[in-house]
């Protein structure tokens, strides 16, 4: 096994471990809910991506297994695409049930009642072909 | 390779750090975010165990865990918001 390739893979995985540890400490130590939510993205972006790059290189260049490398790519794409959507839902839910950060908002768009239209109440759904 | 199992153990220790927030967290979104982080860290530990043991079956489990974690986060978020 090529020692240079092994060192490169280990550097990627150690970087992922560093960011995962930083995110975990941030989740414990941050003062309010939205700061903790921001610190959790530290895990789900760089902590995941660096580890998965290392795993991709390992499966592709050491194990010569294209199927396992494709599965690693699927895990990475799924995590990167899915986690912002879930974080958005959780942040909206936290605002709606009354959680506020410790400092005052600079911009508070959700406080405007016209900006958060419940589906079915005021939303005008325009379908194609309804103009006539 | 033997060093990958130590990285997997490190990810599981990070899981235990996050589980402290999951137990203590004052509001429901805190617990939800901490649970999602436990899910993602377990994913990474499974990928590292797959690299350690050389078996691809752990990657399938990691894919299923990632999909279920995303679904649970979105569903519990919509439930807390009241629009489910």
Backbone of each chain as ProteinMPNN parsed JSONL, in Angstrom:
{"seq_chain_A": "XXXXXXXXXXXXXXXXXXXXXXXXXXXXXXXXXXXXXXXXXXXXXXXXXXXXXXXXXXXXXXXXXXXXXXXXXXXXXXXXXXXXXXXXXXXXXXXXXXXXXXXXXXXXXXXXXXXXXXXXXXXXXXXXXXXX", "coords_chain_A": {"N_chain_A": [[0.851, -1.195, 0.0], [0.51, 2.152, -0.868], [2.366, 4.568, 0.828], [2.173, 7.326, 0.745], [-0.364, 7.835, -0.252], [-1.856, 6.771, 1.823], [-1.221, 8.501, 3.928], [-2.343, 10.863, 2.928], [-5.079, 10.214, 2.899], [-5.459, 9.849, 5.651], [-4.989, 12.45, 6.549], [-7.203, 13.834, 5.502], [-9.259, 12.544, 6.974], [-8.605, 13.16, 9.598], [-8.948, 15.915, 9.532], [-11.751, 15.992, 9.169], [-12.523, 14.842, 11.612], [-11.633, 16.84, 13.348], [-13.345, 19.019, 12.686], [-15.798, 17.871, 13.334], [-15.52, 17.509, 16.085], [-15.26, 20.179, 16.872], [-17.802, 21.13, 16.193], [-19.367, 19.581, 17.949], [-18.52, 20.465, 20.463], [-19.327, 23.108, 20.193], [-22.109, 22.794, 20.112], [-22.593, 22.069, 22.736], [-21.59, 24.285, 24.161], [-22.603, 26.745, 23.205], [-24.634, 29.747, 23.614], [-27.5, 30.141, 23.056], [-30.466, 28.866, 21.307], [-30.429, 29.251, 18.48], [-27.777, 29.783, 17.958], [-26.674, 27.334, 18.639], [-27.829, 25.809, 16.648], [-26.57, 26.871, 14.413], [-23.986, 26.056, 14.972], [-24.23, 23.343, 14.695], [-24.247, 22.924, 11.99], [-21.624, 22.94, 11.415], [-20.756, 20.353, 11.861], [-22.277, 18.953, 9.941], [-21.472, 19.864, 7.45], [-18.533, 20.425, 6.861], [-17.329, 18.516, 8.54], [-18.532, 16.139, 7.725], [-17.97, 16.164, 4.956], [-15.142, 16.188, 4.609], [-14.395, 13.765, 5.801], [-15.796, 12.015, 4.125], [-14.546, 12.474, 1.688], [-12.04, 11.394, 2.236], [-12.841, 8.707, 2.639], [-13.838, 8.134, 0.109], [-11.513, 8.297, -1.489], [-10.129, 6.189, -0.333], [-11.751, 3.894, -0.849], [-11.738, 3.966, -3.611], [-9.055, 4.033, -4.565], [-7.511, 2.329, -3.001], [-9.009, 0.031, -2.202], [-10.089, -0.521, -4.679], [-12.819, -0.499, -5.372], [-15.542, 0.245, -7.055], [-18.263, 0.329, -6.571], [-18.59, 0.721, -3.79], [-17.397, 3.232, -3.579], [-19.214, 4.734, -5.048], [-21.412, 4.53, -3.361], [-20.495, 6.014, -1.194], [-20.377, 8.546, -2.376], [-23.104, 8.93, -2.776], [-24.012, 9.09, -0.118], [-22.723, 11.481, 0.656], [-23.832, 13.443, -1.121], [-26.515, 13.247, -0.383], [-26.471, 14.061, 2.325], [-25.487, 16.701, 2.102], [-27.437, 17.935, 0.515], [-29.788, 17.474, 1.961], [-29.605, 18.42, 4.626], [-29.63, 21.362, 4.88], [-32.348, 21.818, 4.256], [-33.744, 20.509, 6.321], [-32.695, 21.954, 8.498], [-33.737, 24.486, 7.96], [-36.48, 24.009, 8.32], [-36.49, 23.357, 11.051], [-35.565, 25.752, 12.173], [-37.586, 27.586, 11.492], [-39.672, 26.382, 12.93], [-38.718, 26.683, 15.526], [-38.813, 29.472, 15.759], [-41.59, 29.879, 15.539], [-42.688, 28.593, 17.785], [-41.888, 30.246, 19.764], [-39.238, 30.573, 20.586], [-36.53, 32.688, 21.159], [-33.504, 34.415, 20.228], [-30.77, 35.524, 22.433], [-29.79, 38.113, 22.008], [-31.058, 41.127, 20.419], [-32.971, 41.005, 17.365], [-31.649, 42.071, 14.238], [-32.786, 42.136, 11.698], [-36.065, 41.126, 11.225], [-37.89, 39.207, 9.613], [-39.883, 37.277, 9.806], [-41.645, 38.252, 11.677], [-43.391, 39.943, 10.413], [-46.697, 39.694, 9.507], [-47.59, 39.382, 6.89], [-45.6, 38.09, 5.589], [-45.442, 35.449, 6.258], [-47.416, 33.368, 5.061], [-50.029, 31.258, 5.688], [-50.633, 28.109, 4.2], [-53.508, 27.864, 2.25], [-54.98, 29.81, 3.538], [-54.505, 32.645, 2.757], [-53.059, 32.419, 0.524], [-52.623, 32.797, -2.891], [-53.13, 30.604, -5.286], [-51.965, 30.181, -8.376], [-52.695, 28.525, -11.168], [-51.546, 26.999, -14.209], [-53.204, 28.035, -17.101], [-55.382, 29.169, -15.886], [-55.741, 31.8, -16.398], [-57.523, 32.689, -18.323]], "CA_chain_A": [[0.0, 0.0, 0.0], [1.32, 3.358, -1.011], [2.346, 5.281, 2.109], [1.758, 8.71, 0.506], [-1.83, 7.809, -0.363], [-2.403, 6.522, 3.158], [-1.087, 9.74, 4.714], [-3.315, 11.839, 2.426], [-6.407, 9.804, 3.398], [-5.517, 10.122, 7.091], [-5.11, 13.9, 6.767], [-8.61, 14.192, 5.28], [-10.135, 12.05, 8.049], [-8.304, 13.931, 10.811], [-9.648, 17.195, 9.374], [-13.165, 15.762, 9.457], [-12.667, 14.637, 13.061], [-11.475, 18.148, 14.005], [-14.55, 19.831, 12.545], [-16.879, 17.233, 14.088], [-15.318, 17.815, 17.505], [-15.574, 21.598, 17.066], [-19.252, 21.27, 16.187], [-19.938, 18.985, 19.157], [-18.252, 21.391, 21.573], [-20.174, 24.27, 19.98], [-23.482, 22.463, 20.502], [-22.694, 22.083, 24.196], [-21.171, 25.518, 24.808], [-23.203, 27.977, 22.677], [-25.581, 30.244, 24.62], [-28.931, 30.013, 22.79], [-30.865, 27.791, 20.389], [-30.037, 29.478, 17.09], [-26.326, 29.615, 17.89], [-26.392, 25.905, 18.623], [-28.204, 25.327, 15.32], [-25.497, 27.269, 13.508], [-22.795, 25.249, 15.234], [-24.433, 21.968, 14.237], [-23.906, 22.823, 10.56], [-20.189, 22.661, 11.345], [-20.621, 18.902, 11.716], [-22.918, 18.366, 8.766], [-20.857, 20.215, 6.166], [-17.111, 20.115, 6.699], [-16.996, 17.266, 9.209], [-18.955, 15.028, 6.874], [-17.394, 16.156, 3.614], [-13.73, 15.794, 4.615], [-14.344, 12.327, 6.058], [-16.26, 11.261, 2.963], [-13.505, 12.541, 0.653], [-11.067, 10.366, 2.601], [-13.41, 7.382, 2.397], [-13.922, 7.96, -1.351], [-10.175, 7.971, -1.992], [-9.754, 4.85, 0.148], [-12.46, 2.842, -1.575], [-11.455, 3.993, -5.049], [-7.656, 3.833, -4.932], [-6.893, 1.247, -2.232], [-9.823, -1.176, -2.306], [-10.502, -0.658, -6.081], [-14.221, -0.898, -5.344], [-16.309, 1.361, -7.6], [-19.595, 0.359, -5.962], [-18.515, 1.355, -2.475], [-17.126, 4.649, -3.791], [-20.478, 5.364, -5.459], [-22.259, 4.655, -2.177], [-19.975, 7.138, -0.408], [-20.823, 9.767, -3.045], [-24.541, 9.064, -2.509], [-24.16, 9.581, 1.257], [-22.312, 12.877, 0.703], [-24.818, 14.289, -1.792], [-27.736, 13.222, 0.422], [-26.284, 14.884, 3.52], [-25.325, 18.111, 1.752], [-28.7, 18.475, 0.004], [-30.92, 17.328, 2.875], [-29.496, 19.071, 5.927], [-30.17, 22.726, 4.906], [-33.816, 21.791, 4.254], [-34.16, 20.192, 7.677], [-32.349, 23.062, 9.372], [-34.707, 25.558, 7.714], [-37.739, 23.632, 8.978], [-36.329, 23.437, 12.502], [-35.445, 27.152, 12.576], [-38.94, 28.166, 11.438], [-40.453, 25.839, 14.045], [-38.236, 27.302, 16.767], [-39.358, 30.829, 15.832], [-43.045, 29.854, 15.712], [-43.096, 28.201, 19.128], [-41.557, 31.281, 20.727], [-37.835, 30.634, 20.993], [-35.861, 33.875, 20.636], [-32.108, 34.529, 20.659], [-30.566, 36.417, 23.572], [-29.66, 39.489, 21.52], [-32.177, 41.575, 19.597], [-32.826, 40.822, 15.931], [-31.43, 43.24, 13.379], [-33.859, 42.028, 10.709], [-37.006, 40.097, 11.686], [-38.874, 39.115, 8.537], [-40.999, 36.404, 10.146], [-42.606, 38.958, 12.518], [-44.379, 40.546, 9.525], [-47.678, 38.634, 9.23], [-47.786, 39.157, 5.46], [-44.483, 37.327, 5.021], [-45.614, 34.014, 6.512], [-48.791, 33.08, 4.699], [-50.35, 29.848, 5.858], [-51.236, 27.557, 2.985], [-54.947, 27.687, 2.323], [-55.677, 30.978, 4.07], [-54.459, 33.809, 1.887], [-52.185, 32.196, -0.62], [-53.298, 32.711, -4.164], [-52.475, 29.599, -6.111], [-52.267, 30.43, -9.775], [-52.285, 27.389, -11.986], [-51.432, 27.308, -15.627], [-54.467, 27.912, -17.808], [-56.463, 29.821, -15.158], [-55.807, 33.238, -16.675], [-58.626, 33.011, -19.218]], "C_chain_A": [[0.882, 1.239, 0.0], [1.213, 4.226, 0.238], [1.889, 6.723, 1.924], [0.235, 8.794, 0.436], [-2.471, 7.628, 1.008], [-2.334, 7.768, 4.038], [-2.102, 10.78, 4.252], [-4.721, 11.508, 2.941], [-6.536, 10.115, 4.887], [-5.64, 11.608, 7.38], [-6.548, 14.352, 6.553], [-9.47, 13.768, 6.461], [-9.852, 12.797, 9.352], [-8.94, 15.313, 10.726], [-11.135, 17.06, 9.659], [-13.417, 15.571, 10.936], [-12.539, 15.953, 13.804], [-12.756, 18.96, 13.904], [-15.73, 19.219, 13.286], [-16.746, 17.525, 15.577], [-15.646, 19.27, 17.803], [-17.08, 21.815, 17.083], [-19.888, 20.715, 17.441], [-19.719, 19.887, 20.373], [-19.118, 22.636, 21.439], [-21.619, 24.012, 20.375], [-23.621, 22.492, 22.02], [-22.516, 23.494, 24.748], [-21.902, 26.774, 24.349], [-24.371, 28.44, 23.543], [-27.053, 30.039, 24.304], [-29.182, 29.067, 21.615], [-30.336, 28.001, 18.978], [-28.53, 29.399, 16.93], [-25.942, 28.148, 17.867], [-26.731, 25.295, 17.268], [-27.126, 25.669, 14.298], [-24.258, 26.408, 13.729], [-22.972, 23.802, 14.792], [-24.143, 21.829, 12.752], [-22.415, 22.627, 10.357], [-19.937, 21.171, 11.164], [-21.09, 18.462, 10.342], [-22.371, 18.881, 7.448], [-19.404, 19.769, 6.112], [-16.733, 18.807, 7.374], [-17.362, 16.061, 8.384], [-18.148, 14.994, 5.587], [-15.94, 15.732, 3.614], [-13.585, 14.291, 4.87], [-14.766, 11.525, 4.833], [-15.286, 11.357, 1.797], [-12.416, 11.512, 0.939], [-11.573, 8.971, 2.319], [-13.505, 7.085, 0.907], [-12.566, 7.575, -1.926], [-9.754, 6.566, -1.574], [-10.434, 3.758, -0.659], [-12.08, 2.794, -3.04], [-10.026, 3.548, -5.349], [-6.993, 2.693, -4.175], [-7.67, -0.053, -2.407], [-10.209, -1.496, -3.743], [-11.953, -1.11, -6.197], [-15.064, 0.285, -5.802], [-17.676, 1.461, -6.943], [-19.594, 1.046, -4.616], [-18.225, 2.842, -2.597], [-18.386, 5.382, -4.224], [-21.417, 5.515, -4.277], [-21.807, 5.816, -1.294], [-20.404, 8.468, -1.031], [-22.305, 10.01, -2.787], [-24.778, 9.601, -1.092], [-23.811, 11.062, 1.338], [-23.334, 13.799, 0.077], [-26.099, 14.381, -0.974], [-27.611, 14.122, 1.639], [-26.228, 16.362, 3.159], [-26.634, 18.71, 1.256], [-29.76, 18.507, 1.1], [-30.804, 18.195, 4.121], [-29.898, 20.542, 5.945], [-31.7, 22.768, 4.935], [-34.346, 21.512, 5.66], [-33.853, 21.311, 8.657], [-33.291, 24.23, 9.213], [-36.024, 25.265, 8.419], [-37.628, 23.782, 10.49], [-36.245, 24.888, 12.96], [-36.795, 27.856, 12.54], [-39.795, 27.687, 12.604], [-40.027, 26.477, 15.358], [-38.747, 28.722, 16.894], [-40.846, 30.795, 16.154], [-43.458, 29.472, 17.121], [-42.527, 29.131, 20.179], [-40.137, 31.296, 21.231], [-37.201, 31.86, 20.347], [-34.4, 33.862, 21.063], [-31.939, 35.552, 21.772], [-30.454, 37.875, 23.135], [-30.853, 39.82, 20.637], [-31.896, 41.261, 18.132], [-32.464, 42.139, 15.263], [-32.519, 43.275, 12.314], [-34.759, 40.883, 11.162], [-38.128, 39.98, 10.661], [-40.077, 38.261, 8.922], [-42.014, 37.103, 11.042], [-43.682, 39.648, 11.69], [-45.423, 39.491, 9.165], [-47.919, 38.396, 7.748], [-46.706, 38.264, 4.874], [-44.637, 35.834, 5.26], [-47.075, 33.661, 6.293], [-49.035, 31.598, 4.883], [-50.96, 29.307, 4.576], [-52.73, 27.325, 3.173], [-55.683, 28.896, 2.838], [-55.716, 32.123, 3.055], [-53.671, 33.564, 0.609], [-53.009, 32.057, -1.894], [-52.527, 31.75, -5.05], [-52.912, 29.812, -7.543], [-51.769, 29.249, -10.578], [-52.204, 27.814, -13.442], [-52.775, 27.073, -16.303], [-55.621, 28.592, -17.096], [-56.621, 31.291, -15.523], [-57.043, 33.592, -17.48], [-59.976, 32.971, -18.502]], "O_chain_A": [[1.849, 1.352, 0.753], [0.113, 4.58, 0.663], [1.285, 7.298, 2.829], [-0.375, 9.707, 0.993], [-3.49, 8.244, 1.318], [-3.26, 8.059, 4.794], [-2.666, 11.502, 5.074], [-5.46, 12.396, 3.364], [-7.58, 10.584, 5.342], [-6.309, 12.001, 8.335], [-7.065, 15.16, 7.325], [-10.321, 14.535, 6.911], [-10.773, 13.04, 10.131], [-9.421, 15.835, 11.733], [-11.72, 17.919, 10.32], [-14.406, 16.073, 11.469], [-13.248, 16.179, 14.785], [-13.215, 19.527, 14.896], [-16.575, 19.944, 13.812], [-17.746, 17.76, 16.256], [-16.232, 19.581, 18.84], [-17.587, 22.593, 17.891], [-20.844, 21.294, 17.958], [-20.611, 20.054, 21.205], [-19.594, 23.17, 22.441], [-22.286, 24.897, 20.91], [-24.662, 22.898, 22.537], [-23.204, 23.876, 25.695], [-21.835, 27.792, 25.038], [-25.041, 27.607, 24.154], [-27.819, 29.776, 25.231], [-28.248, 28.54, 21.011], [-29.854, 27.063, 18.344], [-28.044, 28.991, 15.876], [-25.007, 27.753, 17.17], [-26.042, 24.396, 16.786], [-26.807, 24.861, 13.425], [-23.558, 26.071, 12.775], [-21.989, 23.105, 14.541], [-23.826, 20.733, 12.29], [-21.974, 22.207, 9.288], [-19.039, 20.763, 10.427], [-20.408, 17.701, 9.655], [-22.772, 18.379, 6.398], [-19.075, 18.827, 5.39], [-15.908, 18.059, 6.849], [-16.621, 15.079, 8.331], [-17.69, 13.931, 5.165], [-15.52, 14.993, 2.724], [-12.763, 13.624, 4.242], [-14.179, 10.486, 4.531], [-15.198, 10.429, 0.993], [-11.926, 10.841, 0.031], [-10.827, 8.132, 1.814], [-13.287, 5.954, 0.475], [-12.462, 6.656, -2.738], [-9.114, 5.842, -2.336], [-9.787, 2.81, -1.104], [-12.091, 1.728, -3.656], [-9.802, 2.774, -6.28], [-6.006, 2.137, -4.655], [-7.097, -1.099, -2.714], [-10.619, -2.622, -4.024], [-12.284, -1.98, -7.001], [-15.284, 1.225, -5.037], [-18.199, 2.562, -6.773], [-20.475, 1.854, -4.319], [-18.743, 3.638, -1.814], [-18.611, 6.522, -3.818], [-22.142, 6.506, -4.183], [-22.635, 6.52, -0.715], [-20.753, 9.407, -0.316], [-22.726, 11.151, -2.602], [-25.635, 10.46, -0.885], [-24.508, 11.827, 2.005], [-23.68, 14.826, 0.66], [-26.704, 15.449, -0.875], [-28.538, 14.867, 1.957], [-26.848, 17.188, 3.829], [-26.923, 19.873, 1.54], [-30.546, 19.451, 1.172], [-31.822, 18.665, 4.629], [-30.472, 20.976, 6.944], [-32.284, 23.65, 5.564], [-35.266, 22.178, 6.134], [-34.653, 21.592, 9.55], [-33.622, 24.902, 10.19], [-36.617, 26.149, 9.037], [-38.552, 24.271, 11.14], [-36.785, 25.235, 14.011], [-37.12, 28.631, 13.439], [-40.546, 28.462, 13.196], [-40.865, 26.778, 16.208], [-39.085, 29.159, 17.994], [-41.319, 31.598, 16.958], [-44.47, 29.965, 17.618], [-42.657, 28.856, 21.372], [-39.848, 31.972, 22.218], [-37.315, 32.057, 19.138], [-34.077, 33.358, 22.139], [-32.839, 36.351, 22.034], [-30.962, 38.769, 23.811], [-31.565, 38.933, 20.168], [-30.743, 41.249, 17.701], [-32.926, 43.2, 15.68], [-33.107, 44.325, 12.058], [-34.273, 39.789, 11.451], [-39.189, 40.583, 10.822], [-41.179, 38.489, 8.423], [-43.139, 36.62, 11.173], [-44.771, 39.916, 12.196], [-45.069, 38.475, 8.566], [-48.399, 37.328, 7.369], [-46.873, 37.733, 3.776], [-44.033, 35.029, 4.55], [-47.872, 33.658, 7.232], [-48.331, 30.771, 4.302], [-51.74, 30.006, 3.929], [-53.159, 26.677, 4.128], [-56.886, 29.023, 2.614], [-56.775, 32.517, 2.565], [-53.629, 34.416, -0.278], [-53.97, 31.291, -1.95], [-51.42, 32.044, -5.502], [-54.083, 29.644, -7.882], [-50.566, 29.001, -10.66], [-52.73, 28.854, -13.839], [-53.407, 26.036, -16.101], [-56.735, 28.607, -17.619], [-57.525, 31.961, -15.024], [-57.568, 34.696, -17.335], [-61.01, 33.221, -19.12]]}, "seq_chain_B": "XXXXXXXXXXXXXXXXXXXXXXXXXXXXXXXXXXXXXXXXXXXXXXXXXXXXXXXXXXXXXXXXXXXXXXXXXXXXXXXXXXXX", "coords_chain_B": {"N_chain_B": [[-7.579, -1.28, 7.449], [-5.943, -0.439, 10.48], [-6.112, 2.026, 11.796], [-8.471, 3.303, 11.304], [-10.541, 2.446, 12.906], [-10.061, 3.729, 15.258], [-10.644, 6.365, 14.628], [-13.364, 6.038, 14.214], [-14.191, 5.405, 16.813], [-13.609, 7.855, 17.967], [-15.542, 9.466, 16.726], [-17.829, 8.348, 17.879], [-17.412, 9.099, 20.518], [-17.705, 11.873, 20.235], [-20.428, 11.78, 19.684], [-21.379, 11.146, 22.24], [-20.789, 13.519, 23.573], [-22.621, 15.222, 22.294], [-24.992, 14.019, 23.028], [-25.263, 14.799, 25.628], [-26.257, 17.411, 25.388], [-28.63, 16.681, 24.21], [-29.98, 15.459, 26.303], [-30.098, 17.534, 28.214], [-31.051, 19.846, 26.968], [-32.944, 22.863, 26.841], [-35.191, 23.532, 25.222], [-37.476, 22.169, 22.72], [-36.519, 22.344, 19.937], [-33.726, 22.387, 20.394], [-33.225, 19.769, 21.257], [-33.998, 18.414, 18.989], [-32.145, 19.269, 17.022], [-29.807, 18.315, 18.208], [-30.32, 15.579, 18.144], [-30.319, 15.124, 15.374], [-27.651, 15.658, 14.867], [-26.411, 13.561, 16.237], [-27.277, 11.502, 14.624], [-25.944, 12.085, 12.15], [-23.268, 11.91, 12.967], [-23.152, 9.219, 13.666], [-23.519, 8.114, 11.154], [-21.032, 8.784, 9.987], [-19.326, 7.295, 11.595], [-20.145, 4.753, 10.85], [-19.32, 4.678, 8.165], [-16.567, 4.766, 8.562], [-16.195, 2.36, 9.937], [-16.855, 0.621, 7.901], [-14.662, 1.124, 6.236], [-12.703, 0.104, 7.878], [-13.316, -2.628, 8.219], [-13.604, -3.484, 5.642], [-15.969, -4.223, 4.417], [-18.844, -3.74, 2.439], [-21.416, -3.55, 3.389], [-21.95, -1.953, 5.549], [-22.027, 0.569, 4.49], [-24.473, 0.622, 3.175], [-26.189, 0.604, 5.366], [-25.513, 3.089, 6.394], [-26.478, 4.813, 4.395], [-29.27, 4.39, 4.61], [-29.661, 5.294, 7.225], [-29.011, 8.012, 6.926], [-31.08, 8.906, 5.228], [-33.341, 8.403, 6.845], [-32.792, 10.066, 9.021], [-32.94, 12.644, 7.887], [-35.659, 12.654, 7.12], [-36.939, 12.415, 9.621], [-36.113, 14.76, 10.867], [-37.275, 16.824, 9.285], [-39.984, 16.125, 9.517], [-40.519, 16.265, 12.322], [-39.918, 18.926, 12.693], [-41.939, 20.195, 11.15], [-44.099, 19.293, 12.634], [-43.725, 20.519, 15.127], [-44.023, 23.129, 14.313], [-46.679, 23.193, 13.716], [-47.978, 22.791, 11.331], [-48.311, 20.326, 10.238]], "CA_chain_B": [[-6.458, -0.638, 8.137], [-6.32, -0.432, 11.894], [-6.304, 3.325, 12.442], [-9.8, 3.868, 11.053], [-11.451, 2.132, 14.006], [-9.881, 4.754, 16.3], [-11.433, 7.533, 14.21], [-14.777, 5.718, 14.463], [-14.403, 5.552, 18.262], [-13.624, 9.3, 18.242], [-16.86, 9.989, 16.342], [-18.817, 7.915, 18.873], [-17.227, 9.951, 21.702], [-18.385, 13.13, 19.898], [-21.85, 11.495, 19.879], [-21.723, 11.248, 23.659], [-20.797, 14.948, 23.917], [-23.86, 15.818, 21.797], [-26.106, 13.43, 23.783], [-25.445, 15.607, 26.841], [-27.195, 18.483, 25.022], [-29.928, 16.038, 23.932], [-30.653, 15.24, 27.583], [-30.253, 18.741, 29.009], [-31.55, 20.96, 26.188], [-34.149, 23.428, 27.445], [-36.35, 23.58, 24.329], [-37.59, 21.032, 21.804], [-35.597, 22.407, 18.793], [-32.39, 21.972, 20.816], [-33.141, 18.316, 21.266], [-34.12, 17.955, 17.603], [-30.864, 19.498, 16.346], [-28.819, 17.405, 18.782], [-30.602, 14.24, 17.632], [-29.847, 15.041, 14.0], [-26.187, 15.581, 14.878], [-26.069, 12.187, 16.606], [-27.512, 10.703, 13.419], [-24.885, 12.312, 11.164], [-22.005, 11.372, 13.491], [-23.227, 7.764, 13.562], [-23.236, 7.852, 9.744], [-19.592, 8.832, 9.716], [-18.72, 6.144, 12.265], [-20.428, 3.558, 10.044], [-18.436, 4.705, 6.991], [-15.217, 4.402, 9.002], [-16.187, 0.926, 10.238], [-16.802, -0.042, 6.601], [-13.279, 1.18, 5.77], [-11.873, -0.753, 8.739], [-13.563, -4.054, 8.032], [-13.57, -3.838, 4.237], [-17.258, -4.746, 3.975], [-19.669, -2.645, 1.943], [-22.778, -3.587, 3.917], [-22.118, -0.833, 6.484], [-22.368, 1.766, 3.716], [-25.921, 0.599, 2.949], [-26.836, 1.039, 6.614], [-25.284, 4.523, 6.528], [-27.405, 5.499, 3.487], [-30.615, 4.325, 5.192], [-29.675, 6.171, 8.403], [-29.032, 9.403, 6.476], [-32.424, 9.217, 4.716], [-34.295, 8.447, 7.957], [-32.516, 11.245, 9.83], [-33.511, 13.812, 7.206], [-37.123, 12.599, 7.194], [-37.39, 12.68, 10.989], [-35.902, 16.18, 11.189], [-38.296, 17.637, 8.623], [-41.32, 15.818, 10.044], [-40.683, 16.8, 13.675], [-39.953, 20.375, 12.541], [-43.291, 20.606, 10.736], [-45.026, 19.01, 13.735], [-43.575, 21.578, 16.134], [-44.54, 24.368, 13.746], [-48.128, 23.102, 13.73], [-48.532, 22.723, 9.973], [-48.248, 18.967, 9.707]], "C_chain_B": [[-6.857, -0.313, 9.568], [-6.614, 0.949, 12.437], [-7.726, 3.857, 12.265], [-10.769, 3.564, 12.18], [-11.282, 3.133, 15.136], [-10.625, 6.029, 15.938], [-12.921, 7.288, 14.443], [-15.104, 5.855, 15.944], [-14.442, 7.03, 18.642], [-14.974, 9.905, 17.861], [-17.922, 9.573, 17.353], [-18.656, 8.724, 20.167], [-17.836, 11.333, 21.475], [-19.899, 12.969, 20.042], [-22.229, 11.644, 21.344], [-21.699, 12.698, 24.142], [-22.125, 15.571, 23.509], [-25.066, 15.284, 22.572], [-26.317, 14.176, 25.1], [-26.413, 16.758, 26.563], [-28.581, 17.895, 24.748], [-30.687, 15.781, 25.228], [-31.014, 16.565, 28.234], [-31.094, 19.816, 28.334], [-32.87, 21.555, 26.638], [-35.365, 23.419, 26.535], [-36.334, 22.371, 23.393], [-36.681, 21.165, 20.573], [-34.153, 22.092, 19.151], [-32.229, 20.473, 20.738], [-33.207, 17.755, 19.856], [-32.797, 18.107, 16.855], [-29.799, 18.545, 16.879], [-29.044, 15.974, 18.295], [-30.149, 14.075, 16.2], [-28.328, 14.959, 13.947], [-25.71, 14.196, 15.294], [-26.225, 11.267, 15.406], [-26.364, 10.836, 12.418], [-23.551, 11.74, 11.654], [-21.998, 9.846, 13.449], [-23.014, 7.304, 12.123], [-21.735, 7.767, 9.477], [-18.878, 7.667, 10.39], [-18.964, 4.866, 11.469], [-19.548, 3.512, 8.794], [-17.021, 4.286, 7.392], [-15.125, 2.928, 9.376], [-16.168, 0.121, 8.944], [-15.387, -0.014, 6.034], [-12.399, 0.241, 6.58], [-12.048, -2.218, 8.39], [-13.543, -4.469, 6.571], [-14.855, -4.428, 3.712], [-18.162, -3.586, 3.585], [-21.048, -2.576, 2.55], [-23.024, -2.431, 4.886], [-22.463, 0.454, 5.748], [-23.858, 1.816, 3.412], [-26.665, 1.065, 4.193], [-26.678, 2.547, 6.791], [-26.223, 5.313, 5.619], [-28.803, 5.539, 4.082], [-30.722, 5.252, 6.408], [-29.723, 7.648, 8.001], [-30.424, 9.795, 5.997], [-33.409, 9.35, 5.873], [-34.054, 9.652, 8.862], [-33.085, 12.51, 9.215], [-35.032, 13.827, 7.325], [-37.614, 12.941, 8.598], [-37.202, 14.146, 11.342], [-36.983, 17.054, 10.561], [-39.675, 17.393, 9.229], [-41.518, 16.39, 11.443], [-40.681, 18.324, 13.64], [-41.334, 20.869, 12.133], [-44.312, 20.361, 11.841], [-44.938, 20.086, 14.806], [-44.152, 22.894, 15.643], [-46.066, 24.368, 13.742], [-48.757, 22.996, 12.373], [-48.458, 21.321, 9.403], [-49.628, 18.48, 9.301]], "O_chain_B": [[-8.004, 0.051, 9.824], [-7.303, 1.062, 13.451], [-8.144, 4.76, 12.991], [-11.714, 4.319, 12.404], [-12.22, 3.379, 15.895], [-11.173, 6.704, 16.81], [-13.655, 8.2, 14.821], [-16.167, 6.362, 16.301], [-15.203, 7.427, 19.524], [-15.498, 10.755, 18.581], [-18.822, 10.355, 17.657], [-19.645, 9.006, 20.843], [-18.416, 11.913, 22.393], [-20.584, 13.899, 20.467], [-23.279, 12.203, 21.661], [-22.483, 13.076, 25.011], [-22.704, 16.352, 24.264], [-26.05, 16.0, 22.758], [-27.427, 14.186, 25.632], [-27.282, 17.056, 27.383], [-29.593, 18.54, 25.022], [-31.914, 15.876, 25.25], [-32.12, 16.713, 28.754], [-31.765, 20.602, 29.003], [-33.84, 20.816, 26.806], [-36.486, 23.306, 27.031], [-35.339, 21.655, 23.284], [-36.098, 20.156, 20.177], [-33.414, 21.581, 18.309], [-31.232, 19.965, 20.224], [-32.563, 16.752, 19.549], [-32.373, 17.197, 16.142], [-28.985, 18.025, 16.115], [-28.087, 15.237, 18.059], [-29.646, 13.014, 15.828], [-27.772, 14.276, 13.087], [-24.713, 13.703, 14.767], [-25.414, 10.366, 15.191], [-25.868, 9.837, 11.897], [-22.794, 11.159, 10.876], [-20.951, 9.24, 13.22], [-22.416, 6.256, 11.879], [-21.239, 6.835, 8.844], [-17.933, 7.11, 9.831], [-18.098, 3.994, 11.414], [-19.08, 2.443, 8.402], [-16.355, 3.549, 6.666], [-14.087, 2.303, 9.158], [-15.544, -0.938, 8.881], [-14.943, -0.986, 5.424], [-11.461, -0.353, 6.048], [-11.075, -2.963, 8.276], [-13.473, -5.66, 6.269], [-14.849, -5.075, 2.664], [-18.244, -2.581, 4.292], [-21.795, -1.64, 2.265], [-24.158, -1.976, 5.037], [-23.116, 1.335, 6.309], [-24.455, 2.892, 3.388], [-27.637, 1.816, 4.106], [-27.59, 3.215, 7.277], [-26.718, 6.368, 6.016], [-29.456, 6.583, 4.072], [-31.742, 5.914, 6.602], [-30.394, 8.447, 8.654], [-30.906, 10.882, 6.313], [-34.216, 10.279, 5.902], [-35.004, 10.207, 9.414], [-33.644, 13.352, 9.917], [-35.63, 14.869, 7.594], [-38.592, 13.672, 8.753], [-38.035, 14.724, 12.039], [-37.545, 17.925, 11.226], [-40.445, 18.332, 9.431], [-42.578, 16.946, 11.73], [-41.355, 18.96, 14.45], [-41.843, 21.84, 12.693], [-45.274, 21.117, 11.982], [-45.961, 20.52, 15.337], [-44.697, 23.678, 16.42], [-46.681, 25.434, 13.764], [-49.978, 23.101, 12.261], [-48.537, 21.15, 8.187], [-49.77, 17.352, 8.83]]}, "name": "protein", "num_of_chains": 2, "seq": "XXXXXXXXXXXXXXXXXXXXXXXXXXXXXXXXXXXXXXXXXXXXXXXXXXXXXXXXXXXXXXXXXXXXXXXXXXXXXXXXXXXXXXXXXXXXXXXXXXXXXXXXXXXXXXXXXXXXXXXXXXXXXXXXXXXXXXXXXXXXXXXXXXXXXXXXXXXXXXXXXXXXXXXXXXXXXXXXXXXXXXXXXXXXXXXXXXXXXXXXXXXXXXXXXXXXXXXX"}
